[in-house]
Amino acid sequence: DDIYRELYRGFEYVMISAVDGNVAEFGTSSGRTAMTLAKAMADIGERYAPSDAVHGIGPRKLYLFDSFEGFPVATNAIDSQAPQVMSGAWGPGVAKDASPAVLREMCEAFLDKSRIEISEGWYRDTMPNLPAGTKFALVHIDCDFYESTMDVLDRLFSTFCVGK
């Protein structure tokens, strides 16, 4: 699929450009994109490790965020009017895919467990728990809901942007 190839290439660009920071995914679902990112980090990270060392960039971690409870209740008007919500295709408890344990196992096929951080819960609750100084070089946002996406973007821009 194109998304997996482009995520892989996106991480390669981060490495070629020596962009400092970790990789994060918001919305892990089946775990296929997380596994793709883990594979890219293993394959490409190894190839560019000498470049990272020259630039003072240490081993990168893969941060994975998901509620693992499926979709939240749609409280935002934009989300409530989405056809998927109105039809019942998206709703509380729907889309409970890979568990944290399964997700970890998928990613550990490529990365050492010390490089994988899984945050279980709603983004607005888990993002404040990130260690101070955490940097992201690549972020994949697949939250589906507008409100969830805005929770991520608001936190990323207010906390992690340059100059803050």
C-alpha positions in Angstrom: 0.0 0.0 0.0 1.0 3.6 -0.6 0.7 4.8 3.0 3.2 2.2 4.2 5.7 3.0 1.5 5.3 6.8 2.1 5.7 6.4 5.9 8.9 4.4 5.3 10.2 7.0 2.9 9.2 9.8 5.3 11.4 8.3 8.0 14.2 7.9 5.5 13.9 11.7 4.7 14.1 12.4 8.5 17.3 10.4 8.7 18.9 11.8 5.5 18.2 15.3 6.8 19.5 14.5 10.3 16.3 15.8 11.9 16.6 15.3 15.7 13.7 13.6 17.4 11.6 10.5 17.9 8.7 9.1 16.0 5.1 9.2 17.2 1.9 7.7 16.0 -1.5 8.8 17.2 -4.1 6.2 16.5 -2.6 2.7 16.1 -5.7 0.7 15.1 -4.4 -2.6 13.6 -0.8 -1.8 14.3 0.3 -2.0 10.6 1.5 1.6 10.4 3.3 1.3 13.8 5.0 -1.9 12.5 6.0 -0.1 9.3 7.5 2.8 11.3 9.3 0.3 13.6 10.7 -1.5 10.5 11.8 1.8 8.9 13.5 2.8 12.2 15.4 -0.5 12.3 16.4 -0.6 8.6 17.1 3.0 7.9 18.2 3.9 11.4 20.9 1.3 11.3 22.1 2.6 7.9 22.2 6.3 9.1 23.4 5.6 12.7 26.9 7.1 11.9 25.3 10.3 10.6 23.1 10.5 13.7 26.2 10.1 15.9 28.0 12.9 14.1 25.0 15.2 14.6 24.7 14.2 18.3 21.4 12.4 17.8 20.9 9.4 20.1 18.8 6.3 19.5 15.2 7.3 18.5 12.2 5.9 20.2 8.8 5.0 18.7 5.9 6.6 20.7 2.5 5.0 20.1 -0.7 6.6 21.4 -4.1 5.0 21.4 -7.0 4.6 23.8 -7.3 0.9 23.0 -11.0 1.4 23.8 -12.2 2.2 20.3 -13.7 5.6 19.4 -14.7 8.0 22.1 -18.2 9.5 22.3 -18.5 12.2 19.6 -19.1 15.4 21.6 -17.8 17.9 19.0 -20.4 19.0 16.4 -18.0 18.3 13.5 -17.6 14.7 14.7 -21.3 14.2 15.5 -22.1 15.2 11.9 -19.6 12.8 10.3 -21.4 10.2 8.2 -19.5 7.4 9.9 -20.7 8.6 13.3 -24.3 9.2 12.1 -24.5 5.7 10.6 -23.0 4.1 13.8 -19.9 2.8 12.0 -17.8 4.9 14.4 -18.9 5.1 18.0 -17.9 4.2 21.5 -16.0 0.9 21.6 -15.9 0.5 17.8 -12.5 -0.1 16.2 -10.8 -1.9 19.1 -8.1 -3.5 17.1 -4.6 -4.5 18.3 -4.2 -4.5 22.1 -1.1 -2.9 23.6 0.5 -6.3 24.0 -0.1 -7.3 20.4 1.1 -3.8 19.2 4.3 -4.2 21.3 4.9 -7.7 19.9 4.5 -6.4 16.3 7.0 -3.6 16.8 9.4 -5.6 18.8 9.9 -7.8 15.7 12.0 -4.9 14.5 12.9 -2.6 17.5 14.3 -3.4 20.9 11.5 -3.0 23.6 13.5 -0.2 25.2 12.8 2.0 22.1 9.0 1.5 22.1 6.8 3.6 24.3 3.1 2.8 24.3 0.7 5.3 25.9 -2.7 3.8 26.6 -5.6 6.3 27.0 -7.1 9.4 25.5 -4.5 11.7 23.9 -5.5 14.7 26.1 -4.7 12.5 29.2 -1.6 10.7 28.0 0.4 13.5 26.1 1.0 15.5 29.3 2.9 12.5 30.6 5.7 12.8 28.0 9.1 13.5 29.5 10.1 17.1 29.3 12.3 17.8 26.3 10.8 15.1 24.2 11.3 15.9 20.5 9.5 14.4 17.5 11.1 14.3 14.1 8.1 12.5 12.5 4.5 12.4 13.6 1.7 10.2 12.1 -1.7 11.4 13.1 -4.6 9.0 12.3 -7.1 9.9 15.0 -10.2 9.9 12.7 -12.1 12.3 14.9 -11.7 16.1 14.6 -11.7 16.6 18.4 -9.0 13.9 18.9 -6.9 15.4 16.1 -7.1 18.8 17.7 -6.2 17.4 21.1 -3.0 16.1 19.5 -2.2 19.2 17.4 -3.0 21.6 20.2 -0.6 19.8 22.6 2.1 19.4 19.9 2.1 23.0 18.9 1.7 24.5 22.4 4.3 22.2 24.1 6.8 21.0 21.5 7.2 23.7 18.9 10.4 25.7 18.5 10.5 28.8 20.6 8.2 27.4 23.4 
